[in-house]
Amino acid sequence: MNDAVKLWAKLFLRLGIVLLAVGLIPLLLTATIFTGFDQLIPIFLSLSAAPLGALCVIVGLILFLAALLRRRPGSS
């Protein structure tokens, strides 16, 4: 695999997982455990951070597949 593309794929996957966690964990916690708290901020996080996280995960997966399909120079 191409090392630069592999590195970018790993970084996008990590960023996407972090953004999904930031967007979804507070929403799940306020919906199930902390039901007395206002859910406005977790809803805003789920509508702003979670879609960006999903997009980063998709881009990371595409980059990872591109690195797998790309041949190294000199290999036949």
Residue frames as qw, qx, qy, qz and C-alpha x, y, z in Angstrom:
[[0.000, 0.887, 0.461, 0.000, 0.00, 0.00, 0.00],
 [0.314, 0.628, -0.050, 0.710, 1.05, 3.54, -0.62],
 [0.447, -0.265, -0.572, 0.635, 2.29, 4.90, 2.72],
 [0.040, 0.001, 0.081, -0.996, 1.05, 8.46, 2.28],
 [0.530, -0.242, -0.435, -0.687, -2.45, 7.41, 1.25],
 [0.634, -0.296, -0.703, 0.129, -2.52, 4.86, 4.06],
 [0.280, -0.149, -0.449, 0.836, -1.56, 7.56, 6.56],
 [0.271, -0.076, -0.094, -0.955, -4.28, 9.92, 5.31],
 [0.615, -0.271, -0.622, -0.401, -6.82, 7.10, 5.44],
 [0.532, -0.283, -0.678, 0.421, -5.94, 6.31, 9.06],
 [0.104, -0.104, -0.278, 0.949, -6.13, 9.97, 10.04],
 [0.420, -0.156, -0.307, -0.840, -9.51, 10.48, 8.36],
 [0.636, -0.303, -0.696, -0.139, -10.87, 7.34, 10.02],
 [0.418, -0.250, -0.584, 0.650, -9.68, 8.48, 13.44],
 [0.088, 0.024, 0.068, -0.994, -11.08, 11.98, 12.96],
 [0.516, -0.214, -0.509, -0.655, -14.39, 10.55, 11.79],
 [0.590, -0.327, -0.726, 0.136, -14.68, 8.24, 14.78],
 [0.252, -0.210, -0.439, 0.836, -13.93, 11.09, 17.18],
 [0.249, -0.030, -0.129, -0.959, -16.48, 13.39, 15.52],
 [0.586, -0.279, -0.640, -0.411, -19.11, 10.66, 15.54],
 [0.510, -0.315, -0.683, 0.417, -18.45, 10.04, 19.22],
 [0.080, -0.141, -0.250, 0.955, -18.66, 13.75, 20.04],
 [0.379, -0.079, -0.311, -0.868, -21.91, 14.01, 18.12],
 [0.667, -0.218, -0.599, -0.386, -23.68, 10.86, 19.26],
 [0.475, -0.133, -0.749, 0.443, -22.55, 9.99, 22.80],
 [0.077, 0.067, 0.395, -0.913, -24.00, 13.14, 24.47],
 [0.562, -0.049, -0.299, -0.770, -27.26, 12.62, 22.59],
 [0.679, -0.126, -0.717, -0.093, -27.49, 9.01, 23.73],
 [0.325, -0.084, -0.678, 0.653, -26.60, 9.90, 27.32],
 [0.235, 0.058, 0.242, -0.940, -29.20, 12.65, 27.61],
 [0.634, -0.044, -0.432, -0.641, -31.84, 10.49, 25.94],
 [0.753, -0.145, -0.641, -0.039, -31.32, 7.48, 28.23],
 [0.581, -0.221, -0.566, 0.541, -29.50, 8.24, 31.49],
 [0.156, -0.275, -0.259, 0.913, -29.62, 12.01, 32.07],
 [0.077, 0.588, 0.705, 0.388, -33.22, 12.63, 31.03],
 [0.204, -0.833, -0.391, 0.334, -33.58, 15.70, 33.27],
 [0.314, -0.443, 0.237, 0.806, -31.01, 17.77, 31.34],
 [0.472, 0.721, 0.022, -0.508, -31.82, 20.01, 28.41],
 [0.781, 0.111, 0.538, 0.298, -31.17, 18.20, 25.13],
 [0.385, 0.906, 0.026, -0.174, -30.56, 21.30, 23.01],
 [0.065, -0.773, 0.595, 0.211, -26.74, 21.09, 22.96],
 [0.509, -0.139, 0.836, 0.151, -26.59, 17.32, 22.27],
 [0.614, 0.623, 0.480, -0.060, -29.08, 17.79, 19.42],
 [0.267, 0.921, -0.215, -0.187, -26.92, 20.54, 17.93],
 [0.280, -0.568, 0.751, 0.187, -23.85, 18.31, 18.28],
 [0.614, 0.156, 0.771, 0.063, -25.63, 15.42, 16.58],
 [0.542, 0.774, 0.323, -0.053, -26.68, 17.67, 13.71],
 [0.207, 0.928, -0.300, -0.079, -23.28, 19.31, 13.23],
 [0.214, -0.628, 0.746, 0.049, -20.46, 16.99, 14.35],
 [0.708, 0.020, 0.702, -0.081, -21.96, 13.59, 13.55],
 [0.739, 0.647, 0.179, -0.060, -22.52, 14.21, 9.80],
 [0.221, 0.850, -0.479, -0.002, -18.96, 15.54, 9.47],
 [0.462, -0.429, 0.772, -0.079, -17.73, 12.44, 11.28],
 [0.799, 0.294, 0.518, -0.086, -19.69, 10.18, 8.94],
 [0.564, 0.818, -0.104, -0.044, -18.25, 12.03, 5.95],
 [0.053, -0.757, 0.650, -0.033, -14.70, 11.65, 7.31],
 [0.656, -0.159, 0.734, -0.076, -15.24, 7.92, 7.85],
 [0.776, 0.549, 0.301, -0.069, -16.50, 7.53, 4.27],
 [0.365, 0.868, -0.336, 0.007, -13.52, 9.49, 2.88],
 [0.333, -0.598, 0.726, -0.069, -11.15, 7.42, 5.01],
 [0.773, 0.094, 0.624, -0.064, -12.63, 4.19, 3.70],
 [0.677, 0.732, 0.068, -0.026, -12.37, 5.42, 0.10],
 [0.114, 0.841, -0.528, 0.043, -8.73, 6.40, 0.65],
 [0.558, -0.369, 0.739, -0.079, -8.02, 3.02, 2.23],
 [0.812, 0.362, 0.457, -0.028, -9.54, 1.22, -0.75],
 [0.491, 0.856, -0.163, 0.004, -7.60, 3.45, -3.14],
 [0.165, -0.726, 0.666, -0.040, -4.38, 2.59, -1.30],
 [0.722, -0.085, 0.685, -0.054, -5.19, -1.11, -1.57],
 [0.753, 0.571, 0.326, 0.001, -5.89, -0.90, -5.28],
 [0.254, 0.916, -0.305, -0.056, -2.92, 1.29, -6.09],
 [0.942, 0.100, -0.108, 0.300, 0.18, -0.60, -7.17],
 [0.474, -0.745, 0.225, 0.413, 3.59, 0.19, -5.83],
 [0.473, 0.791, -0.350, -0.167, 6.10, 1.39, -8.39],
 [0.087, 0.553, -0.829, 0.006, 8.38, -1.45, -9.40],
 [0.479, 0.016, 0.844, -0.243, 5.96, -4.25, -8.52],
 [0.378, 0.201, -0.580, -0.693, 4.47, -6.15, -11.41]]
